[in-house]
Amino acid sequence: MKRLNDILNGVSVKKLIGNKDQLVSEVYLDSRKVKSGGLFFAVKGLLTDGHLYINNAIEKGAKVIICEKIPDELLSEDVTYVQIENFKYQMAKIVGNFYDHPDKSIKLIGVTGTNGKTTIATLLYNLMMKMGIKSGLLSTIENKIGERTLKSTHTTPDVINLNKLIKNMREDGCEYIFMEVSSHAIDQDRISDLDFDGAIFTNLTHDHLDYHGTFAEYLKTKKKFFDNLKNDAFALTNIDDRNGKVMVQNSKARIFTYSLKQMADYKGKILQNSILGLQLKINGKEAFFKLPGEFNAYNLLAIYGTFSTLGFDETEILIKMSELESATGRFEIIFNPENSKYAICDYAHTPDALKNILITLQKTKEKGQKIITVFGAGGDRDKTKRPEMGKIAAQLSNL
């Protein structure tokens, strides 16, 4: 239980009606889940307005209502109403206060960009576990607390579940958390109160324009993540992407770069590329990795750069990295020895991602092998990318 006055610390309150010392048992976004003594956030969302469910929350036992507009009729004198502006930003502060800012006592590394987030975050987690250091993972595929796996429903969870997960990871002894950071999470201030120790930029291509409207807005949202990093955090960026330098130009963090094509802090060169993996030179040192394709070379550079920046021995990094395998559903290879055919399972959901996968297969397939592509594009999402993906599939596949 926490006192309302304590969890409003640092929050800009426009109006408060009721008892500021009200005890709060838990915080909720869903009125149906509210229990006695709870605090309910009346959030205006894309599909509905939480203010419509204030009475439902009170009937369930809510004692505090956080809202943008206090109702004209107050259902109960026992309920405290708090009116705030810049709602989602202030909500993130309130939730952080309630859970005692678990991110402050654990190293939190965020990965953002259009493609590569899941692979990089997952392999960073896998590599840290191989180093013998208990870690957590927050990703599109799954969330992990050490060896324990939890179901994932979003690329980045809502602000309450995010703080709960981080708190559970901290209490379970995790020293690092590797987290995918989506543009939706940045725009909706789900991460605005989190204290990141590092951030990685992968690339920026066509995606989420159904939400952001324009590519410029999409870029601006991603950039906000790096603009808000603290001085002692690091920002690691892919400077081969045309937006790589833009991402970090106003960042206060320590800036590091990675590249296959130009001078960078972490410079890579592909020596051999086959369906089985990459022979790659990183900062003058060669190693074989069980991850094929140029796109994976960039992922590997980001992973190497992160661990180097965190202070790990570079030879040990390469040795452990050579043991890594693809993340589930990310260029996952299934081989049938009876007919020597390969099936490749990949999440590629953007034109650029699909193109990277098919180019890799074109470059690594053996003589006589054909590429048959089966792909889809999610409903209620950015429809403008579908024709482009169809064109790419037709050009780079046999069927």
Secondary structure, DSSP 8 states (H G I E B T S, - for coil): -EEHHHHTTT--EEEEES-TT-EE--EES-GGG--TT-EEE--B-SS-BGGGGHHHHHHHT--EEEESS--SS-S-TT-EEEEESSHHHHHHHHHHHHTT-GGGGSEEEEEESSSSHHHHHHHHHHHHHHTT--EEEE-SSEEEETTEEEE--SSS--HHHHHHHHHHHHHTT-SEEEEE--HHHHHTTSSTT---SEEEE----S--HHHHSSHHHHHHHHHHHHHT--TTSEEEEETTSTTHHHHHTT--SEEEEEESSS--SEEEEEEEEETTEEEEEETTEEEEES--SHHHHHHHHHHHHHHHHTT--HHHHHHHHTT----TTSSEEEEETTTTEEEEE----SHHHHHHHHHHHHHH--TT----------TTS-TTHHHHHHHHHHHH---
